[in-house]
Amino acid sequence: MENVTDDMRRIMGVGDWPAVLLSEILPGGSAEKTGWRKGDLLTTLNGIQVGTTVEVIAELANHQSGSSITYRILRDKKPVTGKLKLIAWPGESYPDLSVEYTTHRTVNGLQRAILTQQRKKGSGRLPLVVFIGGIGCYALDSPLDTARSETQLLNGLSRKGFACARLEKPGMGDAARSSTGCGEVSFMNEMTGYAEMIRQLKQRPDIDSSDVTIIGHSMGGVFAPMIAQRTPVQRIIAYGTIGSSFVEYLAKTRRTIAEAYGWDAARTDAFIKDFCECAVWYFADKLTTAQAAEKKPACGEYVGIFDLRSRAYNEELYALNIPTAWQDFKGRALLLWGKADYIAARHDHEILRDMIQRANPGSVTFKEIPDADHGMNQANDFQAAVAGSGPYQPGVGRVVADWLSTGP
């Protein structure tokens, strides 16, 4: 699903009516069996208007698998109504790996992790690798798409003898009914929830609590050193992360975004200037998206994306001194950046590398991954990354596995 932007509304001719775009129909799921199509606009569920993906998830969370609810969609501007039967989400299954859905009580309520390890294993405790995703509200459970990069990376490490846990965000997946919604949780509470989940995983009899690695993807790499201050971990791997103040990061990556779209110098500079003005009004002056858009109409699009997270989340993120969080980490660190990643800045990884090296000499490694985009998928440059996600880049997994195999 996607939230409908103003540009989409103009193109589709649907005015201001609340709606959510169905951007993909998963095979075998409730939507496919009901007859929904890619490009449909979902407007109501069970008589409730839905105007954002968060509202759709919140309404679905009120119903059990096997039940039926009414719906209204717009298809080619014409209303279609009917009943949607909610089919249970299947669990992931692999012939050589065990998959366990664990439940953890955190500050946010009950959160879930997907824990994978080899089916045939000895009686000893396994080293633990935990994966924390980026800023968006999405689930890491992927039974219908096991080719996803996160799944491929973690399953590959499980086959090498690690116990690997993908930590779900609050309010996502099975946690939709049992925890604070992802769009409502604060930055610090999301981070604290992950720390509590890791602490509980370390108490399992099959886990070696003295051998723990966090893989933080994008915003997960910001969370990682803060988590390490709350529960000891021995290693952190940060891929496509942030190493400077959030507004500085935004300015740098607006330039790479412009490069990815092939804009000329004049358009690029105007875009960066406008975006930075909007970001300062939104983050520093604490204007709402609507208030910022009154000052500059483009702000509605530029900073409206941040409204997918709570105001508390955004204010706490803006206030962070990100390099400071790394200074006290005494374990090993691996910083990874894909050469086709226009969402993260190479410079941010260099900032972190140099700062960690000064604070803890010899503990940090920085590597560029050729032909890899922000999502750890194959792309040979920024333009290819914009064109569409390729398959998982196995070079990411090779670098991670090699680094984990060397040193304590």
C-alpha positions in Angstrom: 0.0 0.0 0.0 1.0 3.6 -0.5 -0.4 6.9 0.8 -1.9 8.9 -2.0 0.1 12.1 -2.7 -1.4 15.3 -4.1 0.2 14.5 -7.5 -1.5 11.1 -7.5 -4.9 12.7 -6.8 -4.5 15.1 -9.7 -3.5 12.3 -12.1 -6.2 9.9 -10.9 -8.9 12.7 -10.6 -10.1 11.6 -7.2 -10.1 15.0 -5.5 -9.8 15.0 -1.7 -11.6 11.7 -1.0 -9.6 9.7 1.6 -8.0 6.7 -0.1 -5.0 4.4 0.0 -3.3 3.1 -3.2 -2.9 -0.6 -3.6 0.5 -0.7 -5.1 1.0 -4.5 -5.1 -1.3 -7.5 -4.8 0.4 -10.4 -3.1 -0.3 -13.8 -4.6 -2.6 -16.1 -2.6 -3.6 -13.3 -0.2 -7.0 -11.9 0.8 -6.8 -9.1 -1.7 -6.1 -11.3 -4.7 -8.8 -13.8 -3.8 -11.3 -10.9 -3.4 -10.4 -9.6 -6.8 -8.6 -6.4 -5.9 -6.1 -5.1 -8.5 -2.9 -3.2 -8.5 -3.8 0.5 -8.8 -7.2 0.3 -7.0 -7.9 2.9 -4.4 -9.1 1.6 -1.1 -11.5 4.1 0.6 -13.4 2.2 3.3 -13.0 -1.0 5.4 -16.0 -2.2 7.5 -17.7 1.2 6.9 -14.6 3.1 8.2 -13.0 5.6 5.9 -9.2 4.9 5.5 -6.9 7.7 4.2 -3.5 6.4 5.2 -1.8 3.0 5.4 -1.6 3.4 9.2 -5.4 3.6 9.3 -5.8 0.5 7.1 -3.5 -1.5 9.4 -5.3 -0.2 12.5 -8.7 -1.3 11.2 -7.5 -4.7 10.1 -6.0 -5.2 13.6 -9.6 -5.1 14.9 -10.5 -8.3 13.1 -9.4 -12.0 13.3 -8.3 -14.2 10.5 -11.3 -16.0 8.9 -13.7 -13.1 9.4 -15.2 -11.0 6.6 -15.4 -7.2 6.4 -17.0 -4.9 3.9 -14.9 -2.7 1.6 -15.3 0.1 -0.9 -12.6 0.7 -3.6 -12.3 3.1 -6.5 -11.3 1.5 -9.8 -11.0 3.8 -12.8 -12.9 6.4 -10.7 -15.9 4.0 -10.3 -16.8 2.6 -6.9 -16.7 -1.2 -6.3 -18.0 -2.7 -3.1 -18.0 -6.2 -1.6 -16.7 -8.4 1.3 -13.1 -9.2 2.0 -12.4 -12.5 3.8 -9.3 -12.2 5.9 -6.9 -15.0 5.2 -4.3 -15.9 7.9 -0.8 -14.7 7.2 1.4 -17.9 6.8 4.6 -18.4 8.7 8.0 -18.6 7.0 9.3 -22.2 6.5 12.6 -23.5 5.2 13.7 -27.2 4.9 17.1 -26.5 6.6 16.2 -23.8 9.0 13.9 -23.6 12.0 11.7 -20.5 12.3 10.4 -19.3 15.6 8.1 -16.3 16.1 9.1 -15.0 19.6 7.1 -12.6 21.7 8.7 -9.9 23.9 7.1 -7.5 26.4 8.6 -4.0 25.9 7.8 -0.4 26.7 5.7 -0.4 23.6 3.6 -3.5 24.5 4.2 -6.9 22.9 6.7 -7.0 20.0 7.7 -9.9 17.9 11.0 -11.3 16.5 11.5 -13.9 13.7 14.3 -16.2 14.9 16.0 -18.5 12.5 18.7 -21.1 13.1 19.9 -24.4 11.6 17.6 -27.4 12.2 20.6 -29.7 12.8 22.6 -28.1 15.5 24.7 -29.1 18.5 23.8 -28.6 22.1 26.0 -25.5 22.5 24.8 -21.9 22.5 24.8 -20.0 19.3 26.1 -16.5 18.6 23.2 -14.1 18.0 22.7 -11.7 15.1 19.8 -9.2 15.4 18.6 -7.2 12.5 16.9 -3.7 12.9 15.3 -2.1 9.9 14.9 1.5 8.6 12.6 4.4 9.3 9.5 3.1 7.5 6.6 1.2 9.1 7.0 -2.2 7.5 7.1 -5.8 8.7 10.2 -8.0 8.3 8.1 -11.2 8.1 8.2 -12.3 4.5 6.6 -15.7 3.9 5.4 -14.6 0.5 8.7 -13.0 -0.6 11.6 -14.9 0.8 13.9 -13.3 -1.8 13.8 -10.0 0.2 17.3 -8.8 1.0 16.9 -8.8 4.8 15.6 -12.4 4.7 18.4 -13.6 2.3 21.1 -11.9 4.5 19.8 -13.3 7.8 19.1 -16.8 6.4 22.5 -17.0 4.9 24.1 -16.2 8.3 21.8 -18.8 10.0 23.2 -21.4 7.6 26.7 -20.5 8.8 25.8 -21.2 12.4 24.3 -18.0 13.8 21.0 -17.6 15.5 19.4 -14.7 13.6 16.5 -12.5 14.8 14.7 -9.9 12.7 13.2 -7.5 15.3 9.8 -6.3 14.2 8.8 -2.7 14.8 6.1 -1.9 17.3 2.6 -2.1 15.8 3.7 -4.2 12.8 2.9 -7.8 11.9 1.4 -9.8 14.9 2.2 -6.8 17.1 -0.6 -4.8 15.5 -3.0 -5.8 18.2 -0.6 -5.8 21.1 1.7 -2.7 21.0 1.7 1.0 20.2 1.3 1.7 16.5 4.4 2.2 14.5 3.2 5.7 13.4 2.6 6.7 17.0 5.7 5.5 18.9 8.5 7.9 19.8 12.0 7.4 18.6 13.4 6.7 22.1 10.6 4.2 22.8 11.2 2.4 19.6 14.9 2.1 20.4 14.2 1.1 24.0 11.9 -1.7 22.8 14.6 -3.1 20.6 17.0 -3.1 23.6 14.5 -4.9 25.7 14.0 -7.5 23.0 17.7 -8.2 22.7 18.0 -8.4 26.4 15.3 -11.1 26.5 16.8 -13.0 23.5 20.1 -13.1 25.3 18.4 -15.0 28.2 17.5 -18.0 26.0 19.4 -21.2 26.8 20.3 -21.6 23.1 21.9 -18.2 22.8 25.4 -17.1 23.7 24.8 -13.8 25.4 28.5 -12.9 25.2 28.5 -13.1 21.4 25.9 -10.6 20.0 25.9 -8.6 16.8 23.5 -5.9 15.7 23.0 -5.3 12.0 21.3 -1.9 11.7 20.0 -1.0 8.3 19.5 2.7 7.6 17.8 4.1 10.7 18.6 0.8 12.4 22.3 1.9 12.3 21.3 5.0 14.3 19.5 2.9 16.9 22.4 0.3 17.2 25.0 2.2 19.4 22.2 3.6 21.6 20.9 0.0 22.1 24.5 -1.1 23.0 24.5 1.5 25.9 21.5 -0.4 27.4 22.5 -4.0 26.8 26.0 -5.1 25.9 26.7 -6.2 22.4 30.1 -7.1 20.9 29.7 -6.0 17.3 27.7 -3.5 15.3 27.2 -3.6 11.5 25.6 -0.4 10.1 24.5 -0.4 6.4 23.4 2.8 4.6 23.1 4.7 7.9 23.3 8.3 9.1 26.5 9.8 10.7 25.7 13.5 10.9 22.9 15.7 12.2 19.6 14.8 10.6 19.2 18.0 8.7 22.8 17.9 7.4 22.1 14.3 6.3 18.9 15.5 4.5 20.9 18.2 2.6 23.6 15.8 1.5 21.2 13.1 0.3 19.0 15.6 -1.6 22.0 16.1 -3.8 22.4 12.4 -4.4 18.7 12.1 -5.1 18.9 14.9 -7.7 21.9 13.1 -9.2 19.9 9.8 -9.3 17.2 11.5 -11.2 19.6 13.2 -13.6 18.7 16.8 -12.7 20.9 19.7 -13.9 22.8 21.9 -11.5 20.2 24.7 -11.3 17.3 22.4 -10.5 19.5 20.5 -8.0 20.4 23.6 -6.1 16.8 24.9 -6.1 15.6 21.5 -4.8 18.2 21.4 -2.0 17.4 25.0 -0.9 13.7 24.5 -0.9 13.9 21.2 0.9 16.3 22.5 3.6 14.0 25.5 4.2 11.0 23.2 4.6 13.0 20.9 6.9 14.1 23.7 9.2 10.5 25.0 9.5 9.3 21.5 10.3 12.1 20.3 12.6 13.6 23.4 14.1 10.6 25.7 14.1 8.2 22.8 14.8 5.7 23.9 12.2 3.2 21.3 10.9 3.4 20.1 7.3 0.3 22.3 6.6 1.9 25.4 8.2 5.2 24.8 6.3 3.2 24.4 3.0 1.6 27.7 3.6 5.0 29.3 3.6 6.2 27.2 0.6 3.7 24.9 -1.2 6.5 22.3 -2.0 6.9 21.7 1.7 3.7 19.6 1.6 5.5 17.0 -0.4 9.0 17.5 1.0 8.2 17.1 4.7 4.9 15.4 4.5 6.8 12.1 4.4 7.9 12.6 8.0 4.2 12.6 9.1 4.3 8.8 8.7 6.1 8.9 12.1 5.0 10.6 15.2 5.9 14.2 16.1 7.7 12.9 19.1 9.7 10.5 16.9 10.8 13.3 14.6 11.7 15.8 17.4 13.8 13.2 19.2 15.5 12.2 15.9 16.2 15.9 15.1 17.7 16.4 18.6 20.2 13.5 18.4 23.9 14.0 18.3 24.5 10.8 16.3 28.3 10.5 16.4 28.2 10.9 20.2 26.2 7.7 20.5 29.1 5.8 18.9 31.9 7.2 21.1 31.3 4.9 24.1 30.9 1.7 22.0 34.0 -0.4 22.7 33.2 -3.4 20.4 34.0 -3.9 16.7 32.1 -1.9 14.1 31.6 -2.5 10.4 30.2 0.3 8.3 28.8 -0.6 4.9 27.7 1.7 2.0 26.4 0.5 -1.4 27.9 2.4 -4.3 24.4 2.8 -5.8 22.8 4.0 -2.5 21.6 7.5 -3.1 19.4 7.5 0.1 22.4 7.4 2.4 25.6 9.4 2.1 29.1 7.9 1.8 30.4 11.0 3.7 28.3 10.0 6.8 30.0 6.6 6.9 33.4 8.3 6.7 32.4 10.6 9.6 31.6 7.6 11.7 34.7 5.7 10.6 37.0 8.6 11.6 35.3 9.3 14.9 35.2 5.6 16.0 38.8 5.2 15.0 39.8 8.1 17.2 37.7 6.8 20.1 38.6 3.1 19.8 41.6 2.6 17.5 41.6 -0.5 15.3 37.9 -1.3 16.0 36.2 0.0 12.8 36.1 -1.1 9.2 34.5 0.8 6.4 33.7 -1.0 3.1 31.9 0.0 -0.1 29.7 -2.7 -1.7 29.9 -2.5 -5.5 26.6 -2.7 -7.3 24.4 -2.4 -4.2 21.6 0.1 -3.5 20.1 1.3 -0.2 17.9 -1.8 0.1 20.9 -4.2 -0.3 19.7 -5.1 -3.8 21.7 -5.1 -7.0 22.1 -1.9 -8.9 25.2 -0.6 -10.7 24.6 3.2 -10.1 22.2 5.7 -8.7 20.1 5.7 -11.9 19.7 2.0 -11.9 18.6 2.1 -8.3 15.9 4.6 -9.2 14.7 2.5 -12.1 13.8 -0.4 -9.8 15.1 -2.8 -7.2 17.1 -5.7 -8.5 17.5 -9.0 -6.7 19.5 -9.2 -3.4 23.2 -8.4 -3.7 24.9 -11.4 -2.2 28.1 -9.4 -1.9 26.6 -7.8 1.2 26.3 -11.2 2.9 29.8 -12.2 1.9 31.3 -9.1 3.4 29.3 -9.5 6.6 30.1 -13.2 7.0 33.8 -12.7 6.3 34.0 -9.9 8.8 32.1 -11.9 11.5 34.5 -14.8 11.0 37.6 -12.6 11.7 38.3 -11.4 15.2 36.3 -11.7 18.4 
